[in-house]
């Protein structure tokens, strides 16, 4: 099963639409920022926190960059 097939099946089971390619890119950027600025385990937790926050991926990426820069 490919990444996209898995994501589509997972989204379907959660009764959600799978993310668009732009959204996937933003999610991966967020994960990379968190993982490179800290321990790798920060990446999935940052993604979960973003989902819980209701903020956009763009805003979450801005926050992640600020946190990574110590601002």
PyMOL commands that place a pseudoatom at each C-alpha (Angstrom):
pseudoatom trace, name=CA, resn=UNK, resi=1, chain=A, elem=C, hetatm=0, pos=[0.000, 0.000, 0.000]
pseudoatom trace, name=CA, resn=UNK, resi=2, chain=A, elem=C, hetatm=0, pos=[1.365, 3.420, -0.915]
pseudoatom trace, name=CA, resn=UNK, resi=3, chain=A, elem=C, hetatm=0, pos=[1.430, 6.427, 1.388]
pseudoatom trace, name=CA, resn=UNK, resi=4, chain=A, elem=C, hetatm=0, pos=[-1.457, 8.039, -0.474]
pseudoatom trace, name=CA, resn=UNK, resi=5, chain=A, elem=C, hetatm=0, pos=[-3.537, 4.852, -0.447]
pseudoatom trace, name=CA, resn=UNK, resi=6, chain=A, elem=C, hetatm=0, pos=[-3.013, 4.505, 3.297]
pseudoatom trace, name=CA, resn=UNK, resi=7, chain=A, elem=C, hetatm=0, pos=[-3.892, 8.142, 3.947]
pseudoatom trace, name=CA, resn=UNK, resi=8, chain=A, elem=C, hetatm=0, pos=[-7.019, 7.865, 1.806]
pseudoatom trace, name=CA, resn=UNK, resi=9, chain=A, elem=C, hetatm=0, pos=[-8.163, 4.700, 3.624]
pseudoatom trace, name=CA, resn=UNK, resi=10, chain=A, elem=C, hetatm=0, pos=[-7.396, 6.228, 7.030]
pseudoatom trace, name=CA, resn=UNK, resi=11, chain=A, elem=C, hetatm=0, pos=[-9.275, 9.432, 6.166]
pseudoatom trace, name=CA, resn=UNK, resi=12, chain=A, elem=C, hetatm=0, pos=[-12.240, 7.414, 4.913]
pseudoatom trace, name=CA, resn=UNK, resi=13, chain=A, elem=C, hetatm=0, pos=[-12.358, 5.444, 8.195]
pseudoatom trace, name=CA, resn=UNK, resi=14, chain=A, elem=C, hetatm=0, pos=[-12.349, 8.749, 10.096]
pseudoatom trace, name=CA, resn=UNK, resi=15, chain=A, elem=C, hetatm=0, pos=[-15.121, 10.096, 7.826]
pseudoatom trace, name=CA, resn=UNK, resi=16, chain=A, elem=C, hetatm=0, pos=[-12.800, 12.830, 6.531]
pseudoatom trace, name=CA, resn=UNK, resi=17, chain=A, elem=C, hetatm=0, pos=[-11.529, 13.947, 3.149]
pseudoatom trace, name=CA, resn=UNK, resi=18, chain=A, elem=C, hetatm=0, pos=[-7.867, 13.121, 2.603]
pseudoatom trace, name=CA, resn=UNK, resi=19, chain=A, elem=C, hetatm=0, pos=[-5.529, 16.116, 2.539]
pseudoatom trace, name=CA, resn=UNK, resi=20, chain=A, elem=C, hetatm=0, pos=[-4.676, 17.787, -0.760]
pseudoatom trace, name=CA, resn=UNK, resi=21, chain=A, elem=C, hetatm=0, pos=[-1.131, 17.728, -2.097]
pseudoatom trace, name=CA, resn=UNK, resi=22, chain=A, elem=C, hetatm=0, pos=[-0.641, 21.308, -0.845]
pseudoatom trace, name=CA, resn=UNK, resi=23, chain=A, elem=C, hetatm=0, pos=[-1.860, 20.274, 2.588]
pseudoatom trace, name=CA, resn=UNK, resi=24, chain=A, elem=C, hetatm=0, pos=[0.438, 17.248, 2.596]
pseudoatom trace, name=CA, resn=UNK, resi=25, chain=A, elem=C, hetatm=0, pos=[3.366, 19.506, 1.719]
pseudoatom trace, name=CA, resn=UNK, resi=26, chain=A, elem=C, hetatm=0, pos=[2.470, 21.861, 4.589]
pseudoatom trace, name=CA, resn=UNK, resi=27, chain=A, elem=C, hetatm=0, pos=[2.072, 18.962, 7.033]
pseudoatom trace, name=CA, resn=UNK, resi=28, chain=A, elem=C, hetatm=0, pos=[5.449, 17.554, 6.020]
pseudoatom trace, name=CA, resn=UNK, resi=29, chain=A, elem=C, hetatm=0, pos=[7.040, 20.991, 6.383]
pseudoatom trace, name=CA, resn=UNK, resi=30, chain=A, elem=C, hetatm=0, pos=[5.605, 21.289, 9.900]
pseudoatom trace, name=CA, resn=UNK, resi=31, chain=A, elem=C, hetatm=0, pos=[6.865, 17.811, 10.767]
pseudoatom trace, name=CA, resn=UNK, resi=32, chain=A, elem=C, hetatm=0, pos=[10.329, 18.568, 9.397]
pseudoatom trace, name=CA, resn=UNK, resi=33, chain=A, elem=C, hetatm=0, pos=[10.582, 21.808, 11.357]
pseudoatom trace, name=CA, resn=UNK, resi=34, chain=A, elem=C, hetatm=0, pos=[9.569, 20.083, 14.594]
pseudoatom trace, name=CA, resn=UNK, resi=35, chain=A, elem=C, hetatm=0, pos=[11.814, 17.070, 14.024]
pseudoatom trace, name=CA, resn=UNK, resi=36, chain=A, elem=C, hetatm=0, pos=[14.893, 19.094, 13.097]
pseudoatom trace, name=CA, resn=UNK, resi=37, chain=A, elem=C, hetatm=0, pos=[14.511, 21.632, 15.907]
pseudoatom trace, name=CA, resn=UNK, resi=38, chain=A, elem=C, hetatm=0, pos=[13.954, 18.990, 18.570]
pseudoatom trace, name=CA, resn=UNK, resi=39, chain=A, elem=C, hetatm=0, pos=[13.604, 15.247, 18.866]
pseudoatom trace, name=CA, resn=UNK, resi=40, chain=A, elem=C, hetatm=0, pos=[11.907, 13.427, 16.006]
pseudoatom trace, name=CA, resn=UNK, resi=41, chain=A, elem=C, hetatm=0, pos=[8.969, 12.544, 18.198]
pseudoatom trace, name=CA, resn=UNK, resi=42, chain=A, elem=C, hetatm=0, pos=[8.016, 16.229, 18.267]
pseudoatom trace, name=CA, resn=UNK, resi=43, chain=A, elem=C, hetatm=0, pos=[6.831, 15.936, 14.638]
pseudoatom trace, name=CA, resn=UNK, resi=44, chain=A, elem=C, hetatm=0, pos=[3.702, 13.792, 15.094]
pseudoatom trace, name=CA, resn=UNK, resi=45, chain=A, elem=C, hetatm=0, pos=[2.842, 15.593, 18.306]
pseudoatom trace, name=CA, resn=UNK, resi=46, chain=A, elem=C, hetatm=0, pos=[3.112, 18.975, 16.548]
pseudoatom trace, name=CA, resn=UNK, resi=47, chain=A, elem=C, hetatm=0, pos=[0.775, 17.676, 13.843]
pseudoatom trace, name=CA, resn=UNK, resi=48, chain=A, elem=C, hetatm=0, pos=[-1.705, 16.458, 16.465]
pseudoatom trace, name=CA, resn=UNK, resi=49, chain=A, elem=C, hetatm=0, pos=[-1.559, 19.775, 18.331]
pseudoatom trace, name=CA, resn=UNK, resi=50, chain=A, elem=C, hetatm=0, pos=[-2.197, 21.636, 15.082]
pseudoatom trace, name=CA, resn=UNK, resi=51, chain=A, elem=C, hetatm=0, pos=[-5.280, 19.529, 14.453]
pseudoatom trace, name=CA, resn=UNK, resi=52, chain=A, elem=C, hetatm=0, pos=[-6.546, 20.164, 17.971]
pseudoatom trace, name=CA, resn=UNK, resi=53, chain=A, elem=C, hetatm=0, pos=[-5.882, 23.893, 17.741]
pseudoatom trace, name=CA, resn=UNK, resi=54, chain=A, elem=C, hetatm=0, pos=[-8.131, 24.525, 14.762]
pseudoatom trace, name=CA, resn=UNK, resi=55, chain=A, elem=C, hetatm=0, pos=[-5.446, 26.792, 13.286]
pseudoatom trace, name=CA, resn=UNK, resi=56, chain=A, elem=C, hetatm=0, pos=[-4.451, 26.624, 9.637]
pseudoatom trace, name=CA, resn=UNK, resi=57, chain=A, elem=C, hetatm=0, pos=[-1.380, 24.712, 8.522]
pseudoatom trace, name=CA, resn=UNK, resi=58, chain=A, elem=C, hetatm=0, pos=[0.132, 27.988, 7.382]
pseudoatom trace, name=CA, resn=UNK, resi=59, chain=A, elem=C, hetatm=0, pos=[-0.294, 29.522, 10.812]
pseudoatom trace, name=CA, resn=UNK, resi=60, chain=A, elem=C, hetatm=0, pos=[1.018, 26.384, 12.512]
pseudoatom trace, name=CA, resn=UNK, resi=61, chain=A, elem=C, hetatm=0, pos=[4.094, 26.451, 10.286]
pseudoatom trace, name=CA, resn=UNK, resi=62, chain=A, elem=C, hetatm=0, pos=[4.699, 30.088, 11.236]
pseudoatom trace, name=CA, resn=UNK, resi=63, chain=A, elem=C, hetatm=0, pos=[4.409, 29.178, 14.920]
pseudoatom trace, name=CA, resn=UNK, resi=64, chain=A, elem=C, hetatm=0, pos=[6.767, 26.216, 14.461]
pseudoatom trace, name=CA, resn=UNK, resi=65, chain=A, elem=C, hetatm=0, pos=[9.342, 28.458, 12.807]
pseudoatom trace, name=CA, resn=UNK, resi=66, chain=A, elem=C, hetatm=0, pos=[9.123, 30.988, 15.665]
pseudoatom trace, name=CA, resn=UNK, resi=67, chain=A, elem=C, hetatm=0, pos=[9.476, 28.250, 18.271]
pseudoatom trace, name=CA, resn=UNK, resi=68, chain=A, elem=C, hetatm=0, pos=[12.441, 26.786, 16.397]
pseudoatom trace, name=CA, resn=UNK, resi=69, chain=A, elem=C, hetatm=0, pos=[14.123, 30.188, 16.281]
pseudoatom trace, name=CA, resn=UNK, resi=70, chain=A, elem=C, hetatm=0, pos=[13.498, 30.712, 20.001]
pseudoatom trace, name=CA, resn=UNK, resi=71, chain=A, elem=C, hetatm=0, pos=[11.182, 33.692, 19.523]
for i in range(1, 71): cmd.bond("trace and resi %d" % i, "trace and resi %d" % (i + 1))
show_as sticks, trace
zoom trace
